[in-house]
Amino acid sequence: MEKPYEIFDHTADVGIIVRGKTLEEMFEKAAYAMFDIMVYADRIEPVGKYRVNIESDNLEDLLVDWLSELLYVFSTELFVMSKFQVNMEEKNGGYSLRGVCWGEPYSREKHGVKTEIKAVTYHELKIDQKKGYLRVLFDI
């Protein structure tokens, strides 16, 4: 299966580029990519559900908040996710995101261990709706 993202290396970081027709699609692919960097995401079964509701002043903050929330859930609840449904809207001069994420409790034997992501960063963050891509760096 072809990965829905590209990886680019950066000193002490790992970055991704995802492409999509909509912001929602790009945010979904970015979440999948983050989990696939940490574990083997193709081994995650969508048996449990996690909901995310966030609001931010701009798209860059929304992306960082979205991915950071998912990273927090993984770190604190050991819940891995591989399927995402994102709905976004402009609201009061900012943006809101409602997301549903499917996954299951993490198992080292099943999901493996790849790269630990410590944080989502703003460094070199770019969202280009017209060209249909975004890029984001993770601190590893």
DAJOHU-V119804 format. One record per pair of residues at least 24 apart in sequence whose C-alpha atoms are under 10 Angstrom apart, sorted by the first residue. I is the first residue (numbers start at 1). GAP is how many residues later the second one is. D is the distance in Angstrom with one decimal. If there is no record, write none. Layout:
i: (I/I)
gap: (GAP/GAP)
d: (D/D)
This chain:
i: (1/3/3/3/3/3/4/4/4/4/4/5/5/5/5/5/5/5/5/5/6/6/7/7/7/7/7/8/8/8/9/10/10/10/11/11/12/12/12/12/13/13/13/13/13/13/13/13/13/13/14/14/14/14/14/14/14/15/15/15/15/15/15/15/15/15/15/15/16/16/16/16/16/16/17/17/17/17/17/17/17/17/18/18/18/18/18/18/19/19/19/19/19/19/19/20/20/20/20/20/21/21/21/21/21/22/22/22/22/23/23/23/23/23/23/23/23/23/23/23/24/24/24/24/24/24/24/24/24/25/25/25/25/25/25/26/26/26/26/26/26/26/26/27/27/27/27/27/27/27/27/27/27/27/27/27/28/28/28/28/28/28/28/28/28/28/28/29/29/29/29/29/30/30/30/30/30/30/30/31/31/31/31/31/31/31/31/31/31/31/32/32/32/32/32/32/32/33/34/34/34/34/34/34/34/34/34/34/34/35/35/35/35/35/35/35/35/35/35/35/36/36/36/36/36/36/36/37/37/37/37/37/37/38/38/38/38/38/38/38/38/38/38/39/39/39/39/39/39/39/39/39/39/39/39/40/40/40/40/40/40/40/41/41/41/41/41/41/41/42/42/42/42/43/43/43/43/43/43/44/44/44/44/44/44/44/44/44/44/44/44/44/45/45/45/45/45/45/45/45/45/46/46/46/46/46/46/46/46/46/47/47/47/47/47/48/48/48/48/48/48/48/48/49/49/49/49/49/49/49/49/49/50/50/50/50/50/50/50/50/50/51/51/51/51/51/51/51/51/52/52/52/52/52/52/53/53/53/53/53/53/53/53/54/54/54/54/54/54/55/55/55/55/55/55/55/55/55/56/56/56/56/56/56/56/57/57/57/57/57/57/57/58/58/58/58/58/59/59/59/59/59/59/60/60/60/60/60/60/61/61/61/61/62/62/62/62/62/63/63/63/63/63/63/63/63/64/64/64/64/64/64/64/65/65/66/66/66/66/67/67/67/67/67/68/68/68/68/69/70/71/71/71/71/72/72/74/74/75/75/77/77/78/78/78/78/79/79/79/79/79/80/80/80/80/80/81/81/115/116)
gap: (41/26/29/30/33/39/24/25/26/28/29/24/25/27/28/29/31/128/129/130/27/129/26/30/128/129/130/127/128/129/128/127/128/129/128/129/125/126/127/128/104/105/106/107/108/110/124/125/126/127/101/103/122/123/124/125/126/105/106/108/109/110/120/121/122/123/124/125/109/118/119/120/121/122/108/109/110/116/117/118/119/120/109/114/115/116/117/118/109/110/112/113/114/115/116/109/111/112/113/114/108/109/110/111/112/107/108/110/111/36/40/63/64/65/104/105/106/109/110/111/60/61/62/63/64/65/73/74/75/59/60/61/62/107/108/37/60/101/103/106/107/108/109/35/36/39/40/57/58/59/60/61/70/72/106/107/38/39/54/55/56/57/58/59/71/72/73/53/54/55/56/105/33/36/37/54/104/105/106/32/35/36/37/39/40/50/51/52/53/70/35/48/49/50/51/52/69/49/33/36/37/47/48/81/83/86/102/103/104/32/35/36/39/45/46/47/79/80/81/82/44/45/46/75/77/78/79/76/77/78/79/80/101/33/42/73/74/75/76/77/78/79/102/41/42/67/68/69/71/72/73/74/75/76/77/40/42/70/71/72/73/74/39/40/41/42/62/70/71/39/40/41/69/38/39/60/67/68/69/35/36/37/38/39/58/59/60/61/62/63/66/67/35/36/37/38/57/58/59/60/66/34/35/36/37/38/55/56/57/58/34/55/56/57/58/31/32/33/53/54/55/56/57/30/32/34/35/51/52/53/54/55/29/31/34/49/50/51/52/53/54/33/34/35/47/48/49/50/51/34/45/46/47/48/49/33/34/35/43/44/45/46/47/34/41/42/43/44/45/33/34/35/36/39/40/41/42/43/34/35/37/38/39/40/41/33/34/35/36/37/38/39/32/35/36/37/38/31/35/36/37/67/68/62/65/66/67/74/76/33/34/61/64/26/32/33/34/35/34/57/59/62/63/64/71/73/55/56/57/58/61/72/73/32/55/31/32/33/54/52/53/54/69/71/50/51/52/53/51/31/46/47/48/49/46/47/31/32/42/43/28/29/26/27/28/29/24/25/26/27/28/24/25/26/27/31/24/25/25/24)
d: (9.3/9.4/9.5/8.2/9.2/10.0/9.9/6.3/8.6/8.2/7.4/7.0/7.5/8.7/6.4/9.8/9.9/10.0/9.9/9.7/8.6/9.3/8.9/9.1/9.5/9.9/9.6/9.5/9.8/8.8/9.1/8.1/9.4/9.6/9.4/9.6/9.9/8.9/6.7/6.2/8.7/9.6/9.7/9.7/9.2/9.8/6.4/5.5/4.7/5.3/9.4/8.7/8.6/5.7/5.4/6.8/6.9/9.8/9.7/9.8/9.1/9.3/7.0/5.5/4.1/6.0/8.8/10.0/9.9/8.1/5.5/5.6/6.5/8.4/9.9/9.3/9.8/6.8/5.6/4.4/6.9/9.1/9.8/8.4/5.5/5.6/6.6/9.0/9.6/9.5/8.4/5.5/4.2/6.6/9.0/8.8/8.9/5.3/6.2/8.7/8.3/9.1/8.8/5.7/8.4/7.4/9.6/7.0/9.1/9.2/9.9/8.9/9.0/7.9/8.8/9.2/6.9/7.9/8.5/8.9/9.5/7.8/5.3/6.2/6.6/9.8/8.9/10.0/9.4/9.1/8.3/7.5/9.3/9.6/9.8/9.7/9.4/9.2/9.4/7.9/6.9/6.9/9.6/9.5/6.9/8.2/8.5/8.8/9.1/7.2/9.7/9.8/9.9/9.8/9.9/8.5/9.8/9.7/9.3/7.8/5.4/6.6/6.5/9.8/8.9/9.9/9.2/9.4/9.1/8.1/10.0/9.9/8.8/9.7/7.8/9.9/8.3/8.5/8.3/9.5/8.2/6.2/9.7/7.7/9.2/8.4/7.9/8.6/7.6/9.4/9.8/10.0/7.4/5.5/7.1/7.7/10.0/8.9/7.8/9.1/8.3/9.7/9.6/9.8/8.1/9.3/9.9/9.9/8.3/9.8/9.0/8.4/9.0/7.1/6.8/7.1/9.6/9.5/9.9/9.2/9.7/9.3/8.1/9.7/9.9/8.3/9.1/9.1/6.4/5.9/8.0/8.1/9.8/9.9/9.5/9.2/8.5/6.4/4.9/4.7/5.7/6.7/9.9/8.4/9.9/9.2/9.8/8.7/9.4/5.6/5.5/5.1/5.3/7.3/8.8/9.8/9.4/8.4/5.2/6.1/7.5/7.5/8.0/7.4/5.7/9.3/9.4/7.1/9.3/9.8/7.2/9.9/8.5/9.9/8.6/9.9/6.9/5.9/9.0/9.9/7.0/6.6/6.0/8.8/8.9/6.0/6.6/8.9/8.5/9.5/8.2/6.8/9.1/8.1/7.5/8.8/7.8/5.6/6.2/9.4/10.0/9.4/7.3/7.0/6.8/9.7/8.4/4.6/4.2/6.3/9.6/6.6/5.7/5.8/9.2/8.9/9.5/8.7/8.3/5.5/5.2/5.3/8.2/9.6/8.6/9.5/9.7/6.8/5.6/4.6/6.3/7.9/9.0/8.7/9.6/8.3/5.9/5.1/6.4/8.0/9.7/9.8/9.7/10.0/7.5/5.7/4.6/6.2/8.8/9.1/7.6/5.7/4.9/6.4/7.9/9.9/9.8/9.9/7.4/5.7/4.6/6.4/9.0/9.7/8.4/5.7/5.4/6.8/8.7/9.5/9.6/9.5/8.5/7.3/5.6/4.2/6.3/8.9/9.8/9.3/9.4/5.8/5.4/6.5/8.6/9.5/9.1/8.9/7.0/4.2/6.2/8.8/9.3/8.4/5.6/6.3/9.4/9.7/8.1/6.9/9.3/9.5/7.6/7.8/7.3/7.5/7.1/9.8/9.5/9.9/9.4/8.5/10.0/9.8/9.2/7.2/7.8/7.6/9.4/9.2/9.6/9.4/10.0/9.0/9.6/8.8/9.3/6.1/7.1/7.4/9.1/8.5/9.9/9.9/8.5/8.1/9.6/8.8/9.6/8.9/6.8/9.9/10.0/9.8/9.6/6.9/6.0/9.2/9.8/8.9/8.0/8.4/7.7/8.4/9.7/9.2/9.0/8.2/9.7/9.4/7.9/8.8/8.7/5.9/5.3/8.5/6.9/5.6/4.4/5.3/9.1/5.6/6.1/5.6/9.0/8.7/8.8/9.1/7.2/5.8)
